[in-house]
């Protein structure tokens, strides 16, 4: 343990100095991977109307393609994400970037919907696997004092990529067709992949824990690039170093000591909020086109909601640690309910200024919860089971994303554009009830944990 602490102090002392050019390079490379991850994630959303026209499909036929990508992302996060601790961050990111870039590139040459469906699933594996690993690597190369800001900034590359894709779609779809989006979304990351191969370093923590013969020289080389004043590391500093052997929290602890109610409430909040958010993201351009918006302007809906999400996320990242998470989530969800009610009323009026203003507000009332939900777990669970609670909550959220992407087309076909937006209110209302339930459960558990008052 003493050696582990010694090794950590050597690496962290160098990392925690001012951000060097080398650290900035690693963070920017992670940002670029996330940017094209976000671009490719939303590619089907803003090319959906063009795909329906090209293949002469009904609206509901888009649902399997949208769902295939989300299913792939879910499995990728679970399977490829874990390889970051086994193969290393660098190798995993190279593999994931290669998967989603090549699969996306091949979609441009697809001649059938079935081919697109399979390729979207494969691309989803790479996109889902890349996100947790690139966030971890960016955090590991960031000084402790700015770690939260860096991870938030890298995370915002995902909606920024979706916004970039929407802008490009609006400009080039009428000129080169839907294939051009996939040529860009796949081709540029292939070029980025070459840069990653030569520039992206391995995680220092992974190298230190690997006990490989080459680990010492690799760590020394990286630390020298971060700070020329970094001292020499001796082999004995790394001998026996391994990951912390903290006791892993068991799944059953999420339901013990009166935590079952909190766990069910958290899962419900994640699941139903993600149902609403992905139902909105996946189908919005298609819904607006069906409502009468010109096809070339439909991608701007994705641009609007993702740009608003970024704008709202920046102050949220600053204020959330200082606010009551349950209350801010309740306020967001009530805002979301008002937004979808307004969209349901205005969508068939053709008043696109009002409609796009409400779509922007949806970036806060439906999408802003993506940041706040992480703080909900911190507020609801004790530290020893927080990691397990977070993992399962995100898993439930991803299941909700699959459901939201799948049912959007069914709702749109059955109930029309107004009914689609009114239907968005159902998962938001359930999520709001779950937040109220969590607040009640936390209060009840806190009361039970109070020490008895000594008799006077």
C-alpha positions in Angstrom: 0.0 0.0 0.0 2.9 2.4 0.8 4.4 1.8 -2.6 1.0 2.4 -4.2 0.6 5.7 -2.5 4.2 6.6 -3.5 3.5 5.8 -7.1 0.3 7.7 -7.1 2.0 10.8 -5.6 4.7 10.7 -8.4 2.1 10.6 -11.2 -0.4 12.9 -9.6 2.2 15.5 -8.6 3.1 15.9 -12.3 -0.5 15.7 -13.6 -1.8 18.2 -11.0 0.6 20.9 -12.1 -0.7 23.5 -14.6 -2.2 22.0 -17.8 0.7 21.4 -20.2 0.5 21.4 -24.0 0.7 17.6 -23.9 -2.2 17.2 -21.5 -4.2 19.6 -23.7 -3.4 17.4 -26.7 -4.8 14.3 -25.0 -8.0 16.2 -23.9 -8.5 17.6 -27.4 -8.1 14.2 -29.0 -10.7 12.8 -26.6 -13.0 15.7 -27.4 -12.6 15.0 -31.2 -13.5 11.3 -30.7 -16.6 12.4 -28.7 -17.5 15.0 -31.3 -17.7 12.4 -34.1 -19.2 9.9 -31.8 -22.1 12.4 -31.3 -22.2 13.2 -35.0 -22.6 9.5 -35.9 -25.0 8.8 -33.1 -27.5 11.3 -34.4 -26.8 10.7 -38.1 -30.0 8.6 -38.6 -32.1 11.3 -36.9 -31.3 14.1 -39.3 -31.1 11.8 -42.4 -34.3 9.9 -41.4 -36.6 11.9 -43.7 -34.3 11.4 -46.7 -33.9 7.7 -46.0 -37.7 7.3 -45.9 -38.0 9.0 -49.3 -35.0 7.2 -50.9 -36.2 3.7 -49.9 -39.9 4.6 -50.2 -40.7 3.5 -46.6 -43.5 4.2 -44.1 -42.5 6.3 -41.1 -42.5 3.3 -38.8 -39.9 1.6 -40.8 -37.3 4.0 -39.4 -37.8 2.7 -35.9 -35.7 -0.5 -36.2 -32.7 1.4 -37.6 -32.9 4.0 -34.8 -33.2 1.2 -32.2 -30.4 -0.9 -33.7 -27.9 1.9 -33.0 -29.1 2.4 -29.4 -29.0 -1.4 -28.7 -25.4 -1.4 -30.2 -24.4 1.5 -27.9 -25.8 -0.2 -24.9 -23.9 -3.4 -25.6 -20.8 -1.5 -26.5 -20.8 0.4 -23.3 -21.2 -2.8 -21.3 -18.7 -5.0 -23.3 -16.1 -2.8 -25.1 -16.2 -0.2 -22.3 -14.8 -2.8 -19.8 -11.9 -3.6 -22.1 -10.5 -0.2 -21.2 -9.4 -1.7 -17.9 -8.0 -4.9 -19.6 -6.5 -3.8 -22.9 -5.8 -0.2 -21.9 -7.5 3.0 -22.8 -5.5 3.7 -25.9 -6.1 0.3 -27.6 -9.8 0.4 -26.7 -10.3 3.8 -28.1 -8.5 2.9 -31.3 -10.7 -0.2 -31.7 -13.9 1.7 -30.9 -13.1 4.6 -33.2 -12.3 2.1 -36.0 -15.6 0.3 -35.5 -17.9 3.3 -35.5 -16.0 5.2 -38.3 -15.8 2.3 -40.7 -19.4 1.1 -40.1 -20.7 4.6 -40.6 -18.6 5.0 -43.8 -20.1 1.8 -45.2 -23.6 3.0 -44.7 -23.0 5.5 -47.5 -22.7 2.5 -49.9 -25.7 0.5 -48.4 -28.3 -0.6 -51.0 -31.0 -1.8 -48.6 -32.5 -0.9 -45.2 -31.3 -4.3 -43.8 -27.7 -3.4 -44.5 -28.1 0.0 -42.8 -29.7 -1.7 -39.8 -26.8 -4.1 -39.4 -24.2 -1.4 -39.9 -25.9 0.9 -37.4 -25.8 -1.8 -34.8 -22.1 -2.3 -35.4 -21.4 1.5 -35.3 -23.4 1.6 -32.1 -21.0 -0.9 -30.5 -18.0 1.4 -31.2 -19.9 4.6 -30.2 -21.1 3.1 -26.9 -17.7 1.6 -26.0 -15.8 4.8 -26.8 -17.7 7.2 -24.5 -16.8 5.8 -21.0 -13.2 5.2 -22.0 -12.5 8.6 -23.5 -14.1 10.3 -20.5 -11.9 8.2 -18.2 -8.7 9.0 -20.2 -9.5 12.8 -20.3 -10.1 12.8 -16.5 -6.8 10.9 -15.9 -4.8 13.5 -17.7 -6.5 16.4 -16.0 -5.4 18.1 -12.8 -7.7 17.4 -9.9 -8.8 21.0 -9.7 -10.3 21.1 -13.2 -11.2 17.4 -13.6 -14.9 18.1 -13.4 -14.8 20.9 -15.9 -12.7 18.8 -18.4 -15.0 15.8 -18.2 -18.1 18.1 -18.7 -16.4 19.8 -21.6 -15.6 16.5 -23.3 -19.0 15.1 -22.6 -20.6 18.2 -24.3 -18.7 17.2 -27.5 -21.5 14.6 -28.0 -24.3 17.1 -28.5 -21.9 19.4 -30.3 -21.2 16.6 -32.8 -25.0 16.1 -33.2 -25.4 19.9 -33.8 -22.6 19.9 -36.3 -24.2 17.0 -38.2 -27.5 18.8 -38.3 -25.9 21.9 -39.7 -24.1 19.9 -42.4 -27.3 17.9 -43.2 -29.2 21.1 -43.8 -26.6 22.3 -46.2 -25.4 19.2 -48.1 -28.5 16.9 -48.1 -30.2 18.8 -50.9 -26.9 18.8 -52.9 -25.3 15.4 -52.4 -28.0 13.4 -50.7 -28.1 11.5 -47.4 -25.0 9.4 -48.4 -22.8 12.5 -48.0 -23.5 12.7 -44.2 -22.2 9.1 -43.8 -19.2 9.8 -46.0 -18.2 12.7 -43.7 -19.3 10.9 -40.5 -17.2 7.9 -41.3 -14.4 9.3 -43.4 -13.2 12.1 -41.2 -12.9 9.8 -38.1 -10.9 7.4 -40.2 -8.4 10.3 -40.7 -8.6 11.1 -37.0 -7.9 7.4 -36.3 -4.5 7.7 -38.0 -3.6 10.7 -35.8 -4.8 8.8 -32.7 -2.4 6.0 -33.6 0.6 8.2 -33.5 -0.4 10.8 -30.8 -2.8 9.2 -28.3 -0.9 7.9 -25.2 -1.9 5.2 -22.8 -3.4 5.9 -19.4 -0.6 6.4 -16.8 -2.7 4.7 -14.2 -3.2 1.7 -16.5 0.5 1.5 -17.2 1.4 1.7 -13.5 -1.1 -1.1 -12.6 -0.1 -3.4 -15.5 3.4 -4.4 -14.1 4.7 -4.8 -17.6 8.5 -4.7 -18.2 8.0 -1.7 -20.5 5.7 0.2 -18.1 8.5 2.2 -16.3 10.0 3.6 -19.5 6.6 4.4 -21.0 5.5 6.3 -17.8 8.9 8.1 -17.7 8.5 9.1 -21.3 5.0 10.5 -20.9 5.8 12.3 -17.7 8.8 13.9 -19.4 6.5 15.2 -22.2 4.1 16.6 -19.6 6.8 18.2 -17.5 10.5 18.3 -18.5 11.2 18.8 -14.8 9.6 15.4 -13.8 11.9 13.3 -11.7 13.2 9.8 -12.5 11.0 6.9 -11.5 12.7 3.8 -10.2 11.5 0.3 -10.9 10.8 -0.4 -7.3 8.3 2.5 -7.3 6.1 0.3 -9.6 6.8 -3.1 -8.2 3.7 -4.6 -6.7 1.6 -1.6 -7.7 -2.0 -2.6 -8.5 -5.5 -1.2 -8.5 -7.0 -0.3 -5.2 -8.5 -3.4 -3.6 -11.5 -1.6 -2.2 -14.3 -3.9 -1.5 -16.7 -4.0 -4.4 -20.2 -3.1 -3.6 -22.7 -5.9 -4.3 -25.8 -5.5 -6.3 -27.9 -6.7 -3.3 -26.9 -3.6 -1.3 -29.0 -1.5 -3.5 -32.1 -3.1 -1.9 -30.9 -3.4 1.7 -31.2 -1.1 4.6 -34.3 0.5 3.3 -32.6 1.5 0.0 -35.1 -0.5 -2.2 -37.5 2.4 -2.5 -34.7 4.9 -3.5 -33.3 2.4 -6.0 -36.6 1.9 -7.7 -37.2 5.6 -7.8 -33.8 6.3 -9.3 -34.2 3.6 -11.9 -37.7 5.0 -12.8 -36.4 8.5 -13.1 -33.5 7.5 -15.4 -35.6 5.1 -17.6 -38.6 7.4 -18.2 -36.5 10.6 -18.7 -34.3 8.8 -21.3 -37.5 7.4 -23.0 -38.6 11.0 -23.5 -35.2 12.4 -24.5 -34.4 9.7 -27.1 -37.9 9.7 -28.4 -37.4 13.4 -29.0 -33.9 13.3 -30.4 -34.5 10.4 -32.7 -37.7 11.5 -34.3 -37.8 15.3 -34.2 -36.7 16.0 -37.8 -39.2 13.4 -39.1 -42.0 14.8 -37.0 -41.4 18.4 -38.1 -41.2 17.3 -41.7 -44.6 15.6 -41.3 -45.9 18.8 -39.7 -45.1 20.7 -42.8 -41.6 22.0 -42.3 -39.5 22.0 -45.5 -37.3 18.9 -45.6 -34.1 20.9 -46.0 -34.9 22.8 -42.7 -35.8 19.7 -40.6 -32.2 19.0 -39.6 -32.1 22.4 -37.9 -34.3 20.9 -35.2 -31.5 18.7 -34.1 -29.1 21.7 -34.2 -31.5 23.7 -32.0 -32.1 21.2 -29.3 -28.5 20.1 -29.0 -27.2 23.7 -29.1 -29.6 24.6 -26.3 -28.5 21.6 -24.3 -24.9 22.8 -24.5 -25.9 26.3 -23.5 -27.9 25.1 -20.5 -25.3 22.5 -19.5 -22.6 25.0 -18.8 -24.3 26.8 -16.0 -25.8 23.6 -14.8 -22.4 22.0 -14.4 -21.4 24.9 -12.2 -24.5 25.2 -10.1 -25.6 21.5 -9.7 -23.1 20.7 -6.9 -24.5 23.6 -4.9 -28.3 22.9 -5.5 -30.8 20.4 -4.2 -30.7 17.9 -7.0 -34.2 16.5 -6.5 -35.7 20.0 -6.6 -33.8 21.1 -9.7 -34.9 17.8 -11.4 -38.5 18.5 -10.4 -38.2 22.0 -11.9 -36.7 20.6 -15.1 -39.4 18.0 -15.6 -42.2 20.5 -15.0 -40.6 22.7 -17.6 -40.4 19.7 -19.9 -44.2 19.0 -19.4 -45.0 22.6 -20.3 -42.7 22.5 -23.4 -44.4 19.3 -24.8 -47.8 20.7 -24.1 -46.9 23.9 -25.9 -45.5 21.9 -28.9 -48.6 19.9 -29.1 -50.7 23.1 -29.3 -48.5 25.0 -31.8 -47.1 22.2 -34.0 -49.9 22.3 -36.6 -50.1 26.1 -36.7 -47.0 26.6 -38.8 -45.7 29.2 -36.3 -42.1 27.9 -36.6 -40.6 30.7 -34.5 -42.6 29.6 -31.5 -42.1 26.0 -32.3 -38.3 26.3 -32.5 -38.2 28.4 -29.3 -40.0 25.5 -27.5 -37.6 23.0 -29.0 -34.7 25.0 -27.6 -36.3 25.0 -24.2 -36.6 21.2 -24.5 -32.8 21.2 -24.3 -33.3 22.2 -20.6 -36.7 20.6 -19.8 -36.0 17.2 -21.3 -32.3 17.0 -22.0 -30.8 18.9 -19.1 -31.6 16.0 -16.8 -28.8 14.0 -18.4 -26.3 16.0 -16.2 -28.5 16.4 -13.1 -29.3 12.6 -12.9 -25.6 11.9 -12.1 -25.9 14.2 -9.0 -29.1 12.5 -8.0 -27.2 9.2 -7.4 -24.6 11.1 -5.3 -27.4 12.6 -3.2 -29.4 9.4 -2.8 -26.7 6.7 -2.1 -23.9 6.3 0.5 -20.4 6.4 -1.0 -19.7 2.7 -0.7 -22.4 1.7 -3.2 -22.4 4.8 -5.4 -20.4 3.3 -8.3 -22.7 0.2 -8.4 -25.8 2.4 -8.2 -24.5 4.6 -11.0 -23.8 1.7 -13.3 -27.2 0.2 -12.9 -29.0 3.5 -13.2 -27.3 4.3 -16.5 -28.1 0.8 -17.6 -31.8 1.4 -16.9 -31.5 4.7 -18.7 -30.1 3.0 -21.8 -33.1 0.6 -21.8 -35.3 3.7 -21.7 -33.4 5.1 -24.7 -34.1 1.9 -26.7 -37.8 2.1 -25.8 -38.0 5.8 -26.7 -36.3 5.3 -30.1 -38.5 2.3 -30.9 -41.9 3.7 -30.0 -41.6 7.2 -31.5 -42.6 6.0 -35.0 -45.6 4.0 -33.6 -46.9 7.1 -31.7 -46.4 9.3 -34.7 -48.2 7.0 -37.0 -51.1 6.3 -34.6 -51.7 9.8 -33.1 -50.1 12.3 -35.5 -47.7 15.1 -34.8 -49.8 16.7 -31.9 -50.3 13.4 -30.3 -46.6 12.6 -30.6 -45.7 15.7 -28.4 -48.5 15.1 -25.9 -47.3 11.5 -25.6 -43.9 12.8 -24.6 -45.5 14.1 -21.5 -46.3 10.6 -20.2 -42.7 9.5 -19.5 -41.9 13.0 -18.2 -44.8 12.8 -15.7 -43.8 9.4 -14.5 -40.2 10.6 -14.1 -41.5 13.6 -12.1 -43.5 11.2 -9.8 -40.3 9.1 -9.3 -38.4 12.2 -8.2 -41.1 13.0 -5.6 -41.0 9.4 -4.5 -37.2 9.6 -4.1 -37.4 12.7 -2.0 -39.9 11.0 0.3 -37.7 7.9 0.6 -34.5 9.9 1.3 -36.4 11.8 4.0 -37.8 8.6 5.5 -34.4 6.9 5.6 -32.8 10.0 7.1 -35.4 10.0 9.9 -34.8 6.3 10.6 -31.0 6.9 10.9 -31.4 9.7 13.4 -30.0 8.7 16.8 -32.7 8.4 19.5 -33.0 11.4 21.8 -31.6 10.7 25.2 -34.3 10.9 28.0 -34.0 13.9 30.2 
